[in-house]
């Protein structure tokens, strides 16, 4: 989750440092050892290689078209994981699976089936 803000901060501080010189820029001291192309190389290259491997192994070249979206999916996955961790730590479980309760359909396509009265010829009035 911190990769995108860190990368933006690195690019911003590098731009300021190139413009105004290194002593005036405080951000250069914080992330001075990291270069943005190393971060991009270490973050995007493994995703691209795994996508190419999956496309070849599964014989689905359509995965290559989706390759630019996979880093975005990594951010979504990280957000969901970080958001669910506090709940996982607070919740105690016995380890047994509990079947979810069924809910009644309220609206939309899934309506409860009701019996329609028949016409004198025996055909129902349903459309």
C-alpha positions in Angstrom: 0.0 0.0 0.0 2.9 2.4 0.7 4.6 1.7 -2.6 2.7 4.2 -4.7 3.0 7.1 -2.2 6.7 6.3 -1.7 7.3 6.2 -5.4 5.5 9.6 -5.8 7.5 11.1 -2.9 10.8 9.8 -4.4 10.0 11.3 -7.8 8.9 14.6 -6.2 12.0 14.9 -4.0 14.3 13.9 -6.9 12.7 16.6 -9.1 13.1 19.2 -6.3 16.7 18.1 -5.7 17.6 18.4 -9.4 16.0 21.8 -9.5 17.1 23.5 -6.3 20.1 21.4 -5.2 20.4 18.6 -2.7 21.0 20.5 0.6 17.6 22.2 0.5 15.5 19.1 -0.1 14.6 17.2 3.1 12.9 14.3 1.2 16.2 13.4 -0.4 17.6 12.5 3.0 14.7 10.2 3.8 14.6 8.2 0.6 18.0 9.1 -0.8 19.2 5.5 -1.2 16.2 4.4 -3.2 16.0 5.1 -6.9 12.6 5.1 -8.6 13.7 2.8 -11.4 14.8 0.2 -8.9 11.4 0.3 -7.2 9.7 0.0 -10.6 11.9 -2.8 -11.7 11.4 -4.7 -8.4 7.7 -4.1 -8.4 6.6 -4.3 -12.0 9.0 -6.8 -13.5 8.0 -9.7 -11.3 4.4 -9.1 -12.1 5.1 -9.0 -15.8 7.2 -12.1 -15.7 4.6 -14.0 -13.8 1.9 -12.9 -16.2 3.9 -14.1 -19.2 4.5 -17.4 -17.4 0.8 -17.8 -16.6 -0.2 -16.9 -20.2 2.3 -19.5 -21.6 1.4 -22.2 -19.0 -2.3 -21.9 -19.3 -2.2 -21.1 -23.1 -4.3 -18.0 -22.6 -2.7 -15.1 -24.4 -5.5 -12.8 -23.2 -3.6 -12.6 -19.9 -1.0 -10.4 -21.6 -3.7 -7.8 -22.4 -4.6 -7.7 -18.8 -1.0 -7.4 -17.6 -1.1 -3.6 -17.0 -4.0 -4.1 -14.6 -2.3 -6.7 -12.4 -0.2 -4.1 -10.4 -3.5 -2.2 -9.7 -5.0 -5.5 -8.5 -2.0 -5.9 -6.2 -2.9 -2.6 -4.5 -6.6 -3.6 -4.1 -5.5 -7.0 -2.7 -3.1 -5.2 -0.2 -5.9 -2.8 0.9 -8.4 -5.7 1.5 -5.7 -7.6 3.4 -4.7 -4.7 5.6 -8.4 -3.8 6.2 -9.3 -7.4 7.3 -6.3 -8.0 9.6 -7.7 -6.2 12.7 -11.0 -8.1 12.4 -9.0 -11.4 12.1 -7.0 -10.6 15.3 -10.2 -9.6 17.3 -12.3 -12.6 16.2 -11.9 -15.9 18.0 -12.7 -19.1 16.1 -12.9 -22.7 17.0 -11.8 -23.7 13.5 -15.1 -25.3 12.6 -17.0 -24.3 9.5 -20.4 -22.7 10.1 -22.9 -22.7 7.3 -24.1 -19.2 6.4 -27.8 -18.3 7.1 -30.0 -18.0 4.0 -31.7 -14.7 3.5 -35.0 -14.2 1.8 -34.9 -12.5 -1.6 -36.2 -8.9 -1.4 -36.1 -7.4 -4.8 -34.6 -7.8 -8.3 -34.7 -10.9 -10.4 -34.9 -13.3 -7.5 -38.4 -13.2 -6.2 -40.1 -15.9 -4.2 -42.1 -18.3 -6.4 -45.8 -17.8 -6.0 -48.5 -20.1 -7.4 -50.5 -18.4 -10.2 -54.2 -19.4 -10.6 -55.0 -21.4 -13.6 -57.3 -20.4 -16.4 -60.3 -22.5 -17.3 -58.3 -24.1 -20.1 -55.7 -25.3 -17.6 -53.0 -22.8 -18.8 -51.4 -20.6 -16.2 -51.5 -16.8 -16.5 -47.7 -16.5 -16.2 -46.0 -14.8 -19.1 
